[in-house]
Amino acid sequence: MKHFLFLLLFPILGFCQPNLNEVDVFFQEKQFKQAEVFIINYLEVNPNNLEAIELLGDAFGHQKKWNESIESYKKLVEANQDNANYYYKYGGALGMKALQNKFKAIGLIGDIKSSFLKAAELDEKHIDVRWALVELYMQLPGIFGGSKSKSLQYAKELENLSRVDGYLAKGYIYEYDNNPELAEKYYKMAIQEGGSLVCFDKLTKLYENESEPEKAIKNIEEANDKHPRNALHYQIGKVAAEYNIELEKGEQCLLTYLKKYSPEDGVPKAWANYRLAQIHMHKNNKNEALKYIDLAIAELPKIKPFKEEKEKILNL
């Protein structure tokens, strides 16, 4: 009888046990708190499951719970000291904690650096950790081990793994080092080599930061020729509005953006209306400017720049 009851109950027990594959749905839906609860329940039954511990660290990270994320990734590192990705995630979580708390940052630098270096040592083809080292060595002050030459060393390693990543890394280094000419050179090389939207976006942002809006608009147009995206219409309108150039083109791009808008475009319609208000203010079209800024405020009433822009328009 006991044997029979065991066979009868076993399928029920197996069915009730959480299936780790179900976590993917929570991550896809960005329901990270639900994922956290699910994984914690799973770990009560399977406390040494490294995949579950890693997913829990990821769920904490998405919620910016860096202490909890660090604790999870530390368990992984202690359980398997030959896994590069565990060291990379551990170092990354420590780095995010350091960014949140500058007072504790100094005490974390050594562990961050050693974790990334260990990951790079364990996996000679780990692109993400080499990007992390490029950024770390550029952003650290010299007194804490910052070094442009070391950053360039890892950019070279990236280039050996992926030319596009190598060129983008060098562009980042020279942009950070206030050398826009060399940054432009490498971003253009990245566009020529890979030509992704990421490559075009890096060059566009460089031009914006260097107050070269004409070059920025030309680059966005070239990006749109290769990768037609409605979001790029907004980008052209934004540059036109911010720098008071090519206003007709900027207006038409923003109107196109609004006409074709979908949530996947990323930037809410309110911001396109805000940019249209700026353009009409540049043209001294007070009534049109008010119409568009009111549309922006109606959609997102708490955005401070919208209210400030309306005050400027009313004072025309």
Secondary structure, 3 states (H helix, E strand, C coil): CHHHHHHHHHHHHHHHCCCHHHHHHHHHCCCHHHHHHHHHHHHHHCCCCHHHHHHHHHHHHHCCCHHHHHHHHHHHHHHCCCCHHHHHHHHHHHHHHHHHCHHHHHHHHHHHHHHHHHHHHHCCCCHHHHHHHHHHHHHCCHHHCCCHHHHHHHHHHHHHHCHHHHHHHHHHHHHHCCCHHHHHHHHHHHHHHCCCHHHHHHHHHHHHHCCCHHHHHHHHHHHHHHCCCHHHHHHHHHHHHHHCCCHHHHHHHHHHHHHHCCHHHCCCHHHHHHHHHHHHHHCCCHHHHHHHHHHHHHHCCCCHHHHHHHHHHHCC
